[in-house]
């Protein structure tokens, strides 16, 4: 398992995330509607709206799983947040970064992951909008564009 690298601007990134005052807030219908819609559109069992804090991935909204947070060092979203556009893992068991990850080898049986980074108002990566499946799958360019549009909606909601 390879943890995501820590960005060189980590202190600025964390300042931007924390200034949003969204960490550790209650679930909100506006975000839950988005994660539910993403699950329906892409036909996946799990969707996460993840914010990456200093040592954890905190979930503002989830669909298909009831988890509040996971350690950052095992998180796929910590990797996705660092990507310029998107991160797609068609089969996590065949990806050297994730093949021995506990979410792959353990009870979640994560196989497919697609995530788009979320940015704060000043452009710092703060998390990811991600979808997960327990079966390997491909993800088309059109689907990537659709997921990016959902991520843009999430960023707009976070900024308000």
N, C-alpha and C positions, 0 to 999 in steps of 0.2 A: 504494500500500500504506500502510495506516495502522497503525503499531505500537500495541499496547495501552497505555493510560496506566499510569503507575506509581502504585500506591495511596498515599494520604497516610500510611498506617501501614506503609510498606514495611520499615522497619528492624525493627519488631515482628513483621511477617509473616515476614521472613527468619530472625529469631531463633527463632520457633516451628518453622519448617521445619527448620532446622539442629539444633535440640534433639531432633528425632525420630531423628537418627543413621541416616537411611535413604539420603541422597544418596550416590551412587557405591558403593553396596553391590552385591554380585552379584545376579543374577536369582534369584527364589525361586518354587518350584513353586506356592505358595499364590496368588500374584498372577498367574502365567502361566495357571493354571486359570481364573481369573476372566476375563482378557482373551480366552481361547479360547472360553469359554462365551458371552460377550457377542457375539463374532463369529458364533457359531452361532445364537443367539437372534434377532439382528437381520439375519442374512444379509448381512453386510458383509465386505469383504476386509481391512480394517485396523481395529485397536483399539489405543488408547494409554492407558496409565496414566502420566500425566505429572506431574512435580513441577517447579514454576517457580522456579528459582533467580534470582540477581541478573541474570545476563546470558545465561542459557540455559534451555531446556526440557530436562530430563533425564528419560529414560524408564525407569521402574522395570520396566515390562513392556510388551511390544508383541506384537501378533499380526498377521502378514501383511507385516511390514517389519522389517528388521534395522538399526535406527538407535539409537545410544546417546543422542544429544542433538542439538538444533538451536538456532540463535540465538533468543533470546527475542523479538527485534523482528520476526521473521517468523512467529511461532507463533500458531496459532489458539487453543491452550490457554491462553495468557497472557490472551487476551480472555475465554474461557469462565470462567476462574478468578474474574473480577471480577463475573460475573453473579450476581444473587441466587438464581436457580433453575437455568436452563439456557440454552444458546445453540444455536440450530439455524440452519444456513445451508443452505437447500434447493438452491441453485445458486451456488457461489462465484464463477462468472464474471459473475454479475449483482449481486453485492454490492460496493458501492463500497469497503468496507474490505479486500476480498481479491482483487478481479478481477485485479490485477497482481502478486499474491503469487507468489513463485517456486514454491511448492508447487502452485499452480493452473496457472501458465504452463509449468512445467518437467516433468520426468520423472514426477512423482507423479500428475499430472492430477487433483488433488483437485477434486471437484465438490460433494459433500455432506459436511457436518460436523455432528455433534451432540455436545455436551459438557456435562457436569454438573460444577460445581465440587466440589473436595475440600477439606475443612477439617481443620485440626489440632485437637487436644484443647481448645484455647482459642478455637476458632472462626475463626481466621485462614484465609484462602484460601491453600492450599499448592499447588494444581494442579488437574487435571481428569481425569475418566474420559471418553474420547472415542471415537467411532466415525466412520469415514471411508469414503466410497465414491467411485469414479471416475465415477459417473453421478449426475446430479441425482435427488433423491427427496424425498418428503414424509415427515414424521415425525408420527405421531398423538399425541394426548394420552396414550393408554394406553402407547405406546412411551416417551414421556418419563418417565412414572411408573415404568416398568420399569427404565429406565436410572438413575433416582434411587435405586432399591432396590439396584442393583448398586454404585452409588457409596457408599451407606451401608455395605455389606459391606466395601468397600475401606477406608473410613475406620476401621472397627472393626479391621481387620487391621493398618493402619498404627499405630494406638494401642497395639497389643500389643507 
